[in-house]
Amino acid sequence: MTPADALPLTQWIIAQGLQGTHETKFLDGLCERLNEAGMPLLRVNICQPTLHPVIGGHLFIWRRDQPAAVE
């Protein structure tokens, strides 16, 4: 991926954040775009910490062989 290829991806990421896109939908779109850009992803895990006193965080998992990311 060249810097020129990264600009549209960066703009898409910012737009998704401003729109409040759900994390699983965001992860699906991000992984799809990275695969199209030549990054052969098989699996991606993202953990987001929370301020909840019992729940430490949310885990989001994307797998190439699955139809959508899961929470």
Distance bins in CASP14 RR format, pairs under 12 A and 6 or more apart:
PFRMAT RR
TARGET T0000
AUTHOR 0000-0000-0000
RMODE 2
METHOD distances of the structure
MODEL  1
1 7 0 0 0 0 0 1 0 0 0 0 0
1 8 0 0 0 0 0 1 0 0 0 0 0
1 9 1 0 0 1 0 0 0 0 0 0 0
1 10 0 0 0 0 0 1 0 0 0 0 0
1 33 0 0 0 0 0 1 0 0 0 0 0
1 34 0 0 0 0 1 0 0 0 0 0 0
1 35 0 0 0 0 0 1 0 0 0 0 0
1 36 0 0 0 0 0 1 0 0 0 0 0
1 37 1 0 1 0 0 0 0 0 0 0 0
1 38 1 0 0 1 0 0 0 0 0 0 0
1 39 1 0 0 1 0 0 0 0 0 0 0
1 40 0 0 0 0 0 1 0 0 0 0 0
2 8 0 0 0 0 0 1 0 0 0 0 0
2 9 0 0 0 0 0 1 0 0 0 0 0
2 37 0 0 0 0 1 0 0 0 0 0 0
2 38 0 0 0 0 0 1 0 0 0 0 0
3 9 0 0 0 0 0 1 0 0 0 0 0
3 10 0 0 0 0 1 0 0 0 0 0 0
4 10 0 0 0 0 0 1 0 0 0 0 0
4 37 0 0 0 0 0 1 0 0 0 0 0
5 11 0 0 0 0 0 1 0 0 0 0 0
5 12 0 0 0 0 0 1 0 0 0 0 0
5 33 0 0 0 0 1 0 0 0 0 0 0
5 34 0 0 0 0 0 1 0 0 0 0 0
5 36 0 0 0 0 1 0 0 0 0 0 0
5 37 1 0 1 0 0 0 0 0 0 0 0
5 38 0 0 0 0 1 0 0 0 0 0 0
5 39 0 0 0 0 0 1 0 0 0 0 0
6 12 0 0 0 0 0 1 0 0 0 0 0
6 13 0 0 0 0 1 0 0 0 0 0 0
6 33 0 0 0 0 0 1 0 0 0 0 0
6 34 0 0 0 0 0 1 0 0 0 0 0
6 37 0 0 0 0 1 0 0 0 0 0 0
6 39 0 0 0 0 0 1 0 0 0 0 0
7 13 0 0 0 0 0 1 0 0 0 0 0
7 14 0 0 0 0 0 1 0 0 0 0 0
7 37 0 0 0 0 0 1 0 0 0 0 0
8 14 0 0 0 0 0 1 0 0 0 0 0
8 15 0 0 0 0 0 1 0 0 0 0 0
8 33 0 0 0 0 1 0 0 0 0 0 0
8 36 0 0 0 0 0 1 0 0 0 0 0
8 37 0 0 0 0 1 0 0 0 0 0 0
9 15 0 0 0 0 0 1 0 0 0 0 0
9 16 0 0 0 0 0 1 0 0 0 0 0
9 29 0 0 0 0 0 1 0 0 0 0 0
9 30 0 0 0 0 1 0 0 0 0 0 0
9 31 0 0 0 0 0 1 0 0 0 0 0
9 32 0 0 0 0 0 1 0 0 0 0 0
9 33 1 0 1 0 0 0 0 0 0 0 0
9 34 1 0 0 1 0 0 0 0 0 0 0
9 35 0 0 0 0 0 1 0 0 0 0 0
9 36 0 0 0 0 1 0 0 0 0 0 0
9 37 1 0 0 1 0 0 0 0 0 0 0
9 38 0 0 0 0 0 1 0 0 0 0 0
9 39 0 0 0 0 0 1 0 0 0 0 0
10 16 0 0 0 0 0 1 0 0 0 0 0
10 17 0 0 0 0 0 1 0 0 0 0 0
10 30 0 0 0 0 0 1 0 0 0 0 0
10 33 0 0 0 0 0 1 0 0 0 0 0
10 37 0 0 0 0 0 1 0 0 0 0 0
11 17 0 0 0 0 0 1 0 0 0 0 0
11 18 0 0 0 0 0 1 0 0 0 0 0
11 33 0 0 0 0 0 1 0 0 0 0 0
12 18 0 0 0 0 0 1 0 0 0 0 0
12 19 0 0 0 0 0 1 0 0 0 0 0
12 21 0 0 0 0 0 1 0 0 0 0 0
12 26 0 0 0 0 1 0 0 0 0 0 0
12 29 0 0 0 0 1 0 0 0 0 0 0
12 30 0 0 0 0 1 0 0 0 0 0 0
12 32 0 0 0 0 0 1 0 0 0 0 0
12 33 1 0 0 1 0 0 0 0 0 0 0
12 34 0 0 0 0 0 1 0 0 0 0 0
12 36 0 0 0 0 0 1 0 0 0 0 0
12 37 0 0 0 0 0 1 0 0 0 0 0
13 19 0 0 0 0 0 1 0 0 0 0 0
13 20 0 0 0 0 0 1 0 0 0 0 0
13 21 0 0 0 0 1 0 0 0 0 0 0
13 26 0 0 0 0 1 0 0 0 0 0 0
13 27 0 0 0 0 0 1 0 0 0 0 0
13 29 0 0 0 0 1 0 0 0 0 0 0
13 30 1 0 0 1 0 0 0 0 0 0 0
13 33 0 0 0 0 1 0 0 0 0 0 0
13 34 0 0 0 0 0 1 0 0 0 0 0
14 20 0 0 0 0 0 1 0 0 0 0 0
14 21 0 0 0 0 0 1 0 0 0 0 0
14 26 0 0 0 0 0 1 0 0 0 0 0
15 21 0 0 0 0 1 0 0 0 0 0 0
15 26 0 0 0 0 0 1 0 0 0 0 0
15 29 0 0 0 0 0 1 0 0 0 0 0
15 30 0 0 0 0 0 1 0 0 0 0 0
16 22 0 0 0 0 1 0 0 0 0 0 0
16 23 0 0 0 0 1 0 0 0 0 0 0
16 24 0 0 0 0 0 1 0 0 0 0 0
16 25 0 0 0 0 1 0 0 0 0 0 0
16 26 1 0 1 0 0 0 0 0 0 0 0
16 27 0 0 0 0 0 1 0 0 0 0 0
16 28 0 0 0 0 0 1 0 0 0 0 0
16 29 0 0 0 0 1 0 0 0 0 0 0
16 30 0 0 0 0 1 0 0 0 0 0 0
16 33 0 0 0 0 0 1 0 0 0 0 0
17 23 0 0 0 0 0 1 0 0 0 0 0
17 25 0 0 0 0 0 1 0 0 0 0 0
17 26 1 0 0 1 0 0 0 0 0 0 0
17 30 0 0 0 0 0 1 0 0 0 0 0
18 26 0 0 0 0 0 1 0 0 0 0 0
19 25 0 0 0 0 0 1 0 0 0 0 0
19 26 0 0 0 0 1 0 0 0 0 0 0
20 26 0 0 0 0 1 0 0 0 0 0 0
21 27 0 0 0 0 1 0 0 0 0 0 0
21 28 0 0 0 0 1 0 0 0 0 0 0
21 29 0 0 0 0 1 0 0 0 0 0 0
21 30 0 0 0 0 1 0 0 0 0 0 0
21 69 0 0 0 0 0 1 0 0 0 0 0
22 28 0 0 0 0 1 0 0 0 0 0 0
22 29 0 0 0 0 0 1 0 0 0 0 0
22 48 0 0 0 0 0 1 0 0 0 0 0
22 58 0 0 0 0 0 1 0 0 0 0 0
22 60 0 0 0 0 1 0 0 0 0 0 0
22 68 0 0 0 0 0 1 0 0 0 0 0
22 69 0 0 0 0 1 0 0 0 0 0 0
22 71 0 0 0 0 1 0 0 0 0 0 0
23 29 0 0 0 0 0 1 0 0 0 0 0
23 30 0 0 0 0 0 1 0 0 0 0 0
23 44 0 0 0 0 0 1 0 0 0 0 0
23 46 1 0 0 1 0 0 0 0 0 0 0
23 47 0 0 0 0 0 1 0 0 0 0 0
23 48 1 0 0 1 0 0 0 0 0 0 0
23 50 0 0 0 0 0 1 0 0 0 0 0
23 57 0 0 0 0 0 1 0 0 0 0 0
23 58 1 0 0 1 0 0 0 0 0 0 0
23 59 0 0 0 0 0 1 0 0 0 0 0
23 60 1 0 1 0 0 0 0 0 0 0 0
23 61 0 0 0 0 0 1 0 0 0 0 0
23 62 0 0 0 0 0 1 0 0 0 0 0
23 68 0 0 0 0 0 1 0 0 0 0 0
23 69 1 0 0 1 0 0 0 0 0 0 0
23 70 0 0 0 0 0 1 0 0 0 0 0
23 71 1 0 0 1 0 0 0 0 0 0 0
24 30 0 0 0 0 0 1 0 0 0 0 0
24 31 0 0 0 0 0 1 0 0 0 0 0
24 44 0 0 0 0 0 1 0 0 0 0 0
24 46 0 0 0 0 1 0 0 0 0 0 0
24 48 0 0 0 0 0 1 0 0 0 0 0
24 58 0 0 0 0 0 1 0 0 0 0 0
24 59 0 0 0 0 0 1 0 0 0 0 0
24 60 1 0 1 0 0 0 0 0 0 0 0
24 61 0 0 0 0 1 0 0 0 0 0 0
24 62 0 0 0 0 1 0 0 0 0 0 0
24 66 0 0 0 0 0 1 0 0 0 0 0
24 67 0 0 0 0 0 1 0 0 0 0 0
24 68 1 0 0 1 0 0 0 0 0 0 0
24 69 1 0 1 0 0 0 0 0 0 0 0
24 70 1 0 0 1 0 0 0 0 0 0 0
24 71 1 0 1 0 0 0 0 0 0 0 0
25 31 0 0 0 0 0 1 0 0 0 0 0
25 32 0 0 0 0 0 1 0 0 0 0 0
25 60 0 0 0 0 0 1 0 0 0 0 0
25 62 0 0 0 0 0 1 0 0 0 0 0
25 68 0 0 0 0 1 0 0 0 0 0 0
25 69 1 0 0 1 0 0 0 0 0 0 0
25 70 0 0 0 0 0 1 0 0 0 0 0
25 71 0 0 0 0 0 1 0 0 0 0 0
26 32 0 0 0 0 0 1 0 0 0 0 0
26 33 0 0 0 0 0 1 0 0 0 0 0
26 44 0 0 0 0 0 1 0 0 0 0 0
26 46 0 0 0 0 1 0 0 0 0 0 0
26 48 0 0 0 0 0 1 0 0 0 0 0
26 60 0 0 0 0 1 0 0 0 0 0 0
26 62 0 0 0 0 0 1 0 0 0 0 0
26 68 0 0 0 0 0 1 0 0 0 0 0
26 69 0 0 0 0 1 0 0 0 0 0 0
26 71 0 0 0 0 0 1 0 0 0 0 0
27 33 0 0 0 0 0 1 0 0 0 0 0
27 34 0 0 0 0 0 1 0 0 0 0 0
27 41 0 0 0 0 0 1 0 0 0 0 0
27 43 0 0 0 0 0 1 0 0 0 0 0
27 44 1 0 0 1 0 0 0 0 0 0 0
27 45 0 0 0 0 1 0 0 0 0 0 0
27 46 1 0 0 1 0 0 0 0 0 0 0
27 47 0 0 0 0 0 1 0 0 0 0 0
27 48 0 0 0 0 0 1 0 0 0 0 0
27 58 0 0 0 0 0 1 0 0 0 0 0
27 59 0 0 0 0 0 1 0 0 0 0 0
27 60 1 0 1 0 0 0 0 0 0 0 0
27 61 0 0 0 0 1 0 0 0 0 0 0
27 62 1 0 1 0 0 0 0 0 0 0 0
27 63 0 0 0 0 0 1 0 0 0 0 0
27 66 0 0 0 0 0 1 0 0 0 0 0
27 68 0 0 0 0 1 0 0 0 0 0 0
27 69 1 0 1 0 0 0 0 0 0 0 0
27 70 0 0 0 0 1 0 0 0 0 0 0
27 71 0 0 0 0 1 0 0 0 0 0 0
28 34 0 0 0 0 0 1 0 0 0 0 0
28 35 0 0 0 0 0 1 0 0 0 0 0
28 41 0 0 0 0 0 1 0 0 0 0 0
28 44 0 0 0 0 0 1 0 0 0 0 0
28 46 0 0 0 0 0 1 0 0 0 0 0
28 60 0 0 0 0 1 0 0 0 0 0 0
28 61 0 0 0 0 0 1 0 0 0 0 0
28 62 1 0 0 1 0 0 0 0 0 0 0
28 63 0 0 0 0 0 1 0 0 0 0 0
28 64 0 0 0 0 0 1 0 0 0 0 0
28 66 0 0 0 0 1 0 0 0 0 0 0
28 67 0 0 0 0 1 0 0 0 0 0 0
28 68 1 0 1 0 0 0 0 0 0 0 0
28 69 1 0 1 0 0 0 0 0 0 0 0
28 70 0 0 0 0 0 1 0 0 0 0 0
28 71 0 0 0 0 0 1 0 0 0 0 0
29 35 0 0 0 0 1 0 0 0 0 0 0
29 36 0 0 0 0 1 0 0 0 0 0 0
29 37 0 0 0 0 0 1 0 0 0 0 0
29 41 0 0 0 0 0 1 0 0 0 0 0
29 44 0 0 0 0 0 1 0 0 0 0 0
29 62 0 0 0 0 1 0 0 0 0 0 0
29 68 0 0 0 0 1 0 0 0 0 0 0
29 69 0 0 0 0 1 0 0 0 0 0 0
30 36 0 0 0 0 0 1 0 0 0 0 0
30 37 0 0 0 0 0 1 0 0 0 0 0
30 39 0 0 0 0 0 1 0 0 0 0 0
30 41 0 0 0 0 1 0 0 0 0 0 0
30 44 0 0 0 0 1 0 0 0 0 0 0
30 46 0 0 0 0 1 0 0 0 0 0 0
30 60 0 0 0 0 0 1 0 0 0 0 0
30 62 0 0 0 0 1 0 0 0 0 0 0
30 69 0 0 0 0 1 0 0 0 0 0 0
31 37 0 0 0 0 0 1 0 0 0 0 0
31 38 0 0 0 0 0 1 0 0 0 0 0
31 39 0 0 0 0 1 0 0 0 0 0 0
31 40 0 0 0 0 0 1 0 0 0 0 0
31 41 1 0 1 0 0 0 0 0 0 0 0
31 42 0 0 0 0 1 0 0 0 0 0 0
31 43 0 0 0 0 1 0 0 0 0 0 0
31 44 1 0 1 0 0 0 0 0 0 0 0
31 45 0 0 0 0 0 1 0 0 0 0 0
31 46 0 0 0 0 0 1 0 0 0 0 0
31 60 0 0 0 0 0 1 0 0 0 0 0
31 61 0 0 0 0 0 1 0 0 0 0 0
31 62 1 0 1 0 0 0 0 0 0 0 0
31 63 0 0 0 0 1 0 0 0 0 0 0
31 64 1 0 0 1 0 0 0 0 0 0 0
31 66 0 0 0 0 0 1 0 0 0 0 0
31 68 0 0 0 0 0 1 0 0 0 0 0
31 69 1 0 0 1 0 0 0 0 0 0 0
32 38 0 0 0 0 0 1 0 0 0 0 0
32 39 0 0 0 0 0 1 0 0 0 0 0
32 41 0 0 0 0 1 0 0 0 0 0 0
32 44 0 0 0 0 0 1 0 0 0 0 0
32 62 0 0 0 0 1 0 0 0 0 0 0
32 64 0 0 0 0 1 0 0 0 0 0 0
32 67 0 0 0 0 0 1 0 0 0 0 0
32 68 0 0 0 0 0 1 0 0 0 0 0
32 69 0 0 0 0 0 1 0 0 0 0 0
33 39 0 0 0 0 1 0 0 0 0 0 0
33 41 0 0 0 0 0 1 0 0 0 0 0
33 62 0 0 0 0 0 1 0 0 0 0 0
34 40 0 0 0 0 1 0 0 0 0 0 0
34 41 1 0 1 0 0 0 0 0 0 0 0
34 42 0 0 0 0 0 1 0 0 0 0 0
34 44 0 0 0 0 1 0 0 0 0 0 0
34 62 0 0 0 0 0 1 0 0 0 0 0
34 64 0 0 0 0 0 1 0 0 0 0 0
35 41 1 0 1 0 0 0 0 0 0 0 0
35 42 0 0 0 0 1 0 0 0 0 0 0
35 43 0 0 0 0 0 1 0 0 0 0 0
35 44 0 0 0 0 0 1 0 0 0 0 0
35 62 0 0 0 0 0 1 0 0 0 0 0
35 63 0 0 0 0 0 1 0 0 0 0 0
35 64 1 0 0 1 0 0 0 0 0 0 0
39 64 0 0 0 0 0 1 0 0 0 0 0
40 64 0 0 0 0 1 0 0 0 0 0 0
41 62 1 0 0 1 0 0 0 0 0 0 0
41 63 0 0 0 0 1 0 0 0 0 0 0
41 64 1 0 0 1 0 0 0 0 0 0 0
41 65 0 0 0 0 0 1 0 0 0 0 0
41 69 0 0 0 0 0 1 0 0 0 0 0
42 61 0 0 0 0 0 1 0 0 0 0 0
42 62 0 0 0 0 1 0 0 0 0 0 0
42 63 1 0 0 1 0 0 0 0 0 0 0
42 64 1 0 1 0 0 0 0 0 0 0 0
42 65 0 0 0 0 1 0 0 0 0 0 0
42 66 0 0 0 0 0 1 0 0 0 0 0
43 60 0 0 0 0 0 1 0 0 0 0 0
43 61 1 0 0 1 0 0 0 0 0 0 0
43 62 1 0 0 1 0 0 0 0 0 0 0
43 63 1 0 1 0 0 0 0 0 0 0 0
43 64 1 0 0 1 0 0 0 0 0 0 0
43 65 0 0 0 0 1 0 0 0 0 0 0
43 66 0 0 0 0 1 0 0 0 0 0 0
43 69 0 0 0 0 0 1 0 0 0 0 0
43 70 0 0 0 0 0 1 0 0 0 0 0
44 59 0 0 0 0 0 1 0 0 0 0 0
44 60 0 0 0 0 1 0 0 0 0 0 0
44 61 1 0 0 1 0 0 0 0 0 0 0
44 62 1 0 1 0 0 0 0 0 0 0 0
44 63 0 0 0 0 1 0 0 0 0 0 0
44 64 0 0 0 0 1 0 0 0 0 0 0
44 66 0 0 0 0 0 1 0 0 0 0 0
44 69 0 0 0 0 1 0 0 0 0 0 0
44 70 0 0 0 0 0 1 0 0 0 0 0
45 58 0 0 0 0 0 1 0 0 0 0 0
45 59 1 0 0 1 0 0 0 0 0 0 0
45 60 1 0 0 1 0 0 0 0 0 0 0
45 61 1 0 1 0 0 0 0 0 0 0 0
45 62 1 0 0 1 0 0 0 0 0 0 0
45 63 0 0 0 0 1 0 0 0 0 0 0
45 69 0 0 0 0 1 0 0 0 0 0 0
45 70 0 0 0 0 0 1 0 0 0 0 0
45 71 0 0 0 0 0 1 0 0 0 0 0
46 57 0 0 0 0 0 1 0 0 0 0 0
46 58 0 0 0 0 1 0 0 0 0 0 0
46 59 1 0 0 1 0 0 0 0 0 0 0
46 60 1 0 1 0 0 0 0 0 0 0 0
46 61 0 0 0 0 1 0 0 0 0 0 0
46 62 0 0 0 0 1 0 0 0 0 0 0
46 69 0 0 0 0 1 0 0 0 0 0 0
46 70 0 0 0 0 0 1 0 0 0 0 0
46 71 0 0 0 0 0 1 0 0 0 0 0
47 55 0 0 0 0 0 1 0 0 0 0 0
47 56 0 0 0 0 1 0 0 0 0 0 0
47 57 1 0 0 1 0 0 0 0 0 0 0
47 58 1 0 0 1 0 0 0 0 0 0 0
47 59 1 0 1 0 0 0 0 0 0 0 0
47 60 1 0 0 1 0 0 0 0 0 0 0
47 61 0 0 0 0 1 0 0 0 0 0 0
47 71 0 0 0 0 0 1 0 0 0 0 0
48 55 0 0 0 0 0 1 0 0 0 0 0
48 56 0 0 0 0 1 0 0 0 0 0 0
48 57 1 0 0 1 0 0 0 0 0 0 0
48 58 1 0 1 0 0 0 0 0 0 0 0
48 59 0 0 0 0 1 0 0 0 0 0 0
48 60 1 0 0 1 0 0 0 0 0 0 0
48 71 0 0 0 0 1 0 0 0 0 0 0
49 55 0 0 0 0 1 0 0 0 0 0 0
49 56 1 0 0 1 0 0 0 0 0 0 0
49 57 1 0 1 0 0 0 0 0 0 0 0
49 58 0 0 0 0 1 0 0 0 0 0 0
49 59 0 0 0 0 0 1 0 0 0 0 0
50 56 1 0 1 0 0 0 0 0 0 0 0
50 57 1 0 1 0 0 0 0 0 0 0 0
50 58 1 0 0 1 0 0 0 0 0 0 0
50 59 0 0 0 0 0 1 0 0 0 0 0
51 57 0 0 0 0 1 0 0 0 0 0 0
51 58 0 0 0 0 0 1 0 0 0 0 0
52 58 0 0 0 0 1 0 0 0 0 0 0
57 71 0 0 0 0 0 1 0 0 0 0 0
58 69 0 0 0 0 0 1 0 0 0 0 0
58 70 0 0 0 0 0 1 0 0 0 0 0
58 71 1 0 0 1 0 0 0 0 0 0 0
59 69 0 0 0 0 0 1 0 0 0 0 0
59 70 0 0 0 0 1 0 0 0 0 0 0
59 71 1 0 0 1 0 0 0 0 0 0 0
60 68 0 0 0 0 0 1 0 0 0 0 0
60 69 1 0 1 0 0 0 0 0 0 0 0
60 70 1 0 0 1 0 0 0 0 0 0 0
60 71 1 0 1 0 0 0 0 0 0 0 0
61 68 0 0 0 0 0 1 0 0 0 0 0
61 69 1 0 0 1 0 0 0 0 0 0 0
61 70 1 0 1 0 0 0 0 0 0 0 0
61 71 0 0 0 0 1 0 0 0 0 0 0
62 68 0 0 0 0 1 0 0 0 0 0 0
62 69 1 0 1 0 0 0 0 0 0 0 0
62 70 0 0 0 0 1 0 0 0 0 0 0
62 71 0 0 0 0 0 1 0 0 0 0 0
63 69 0 0 0 0 1 0 0 0 0 0 0
63 70 0 0 0 0 1 0 0 0 0 0 0
END
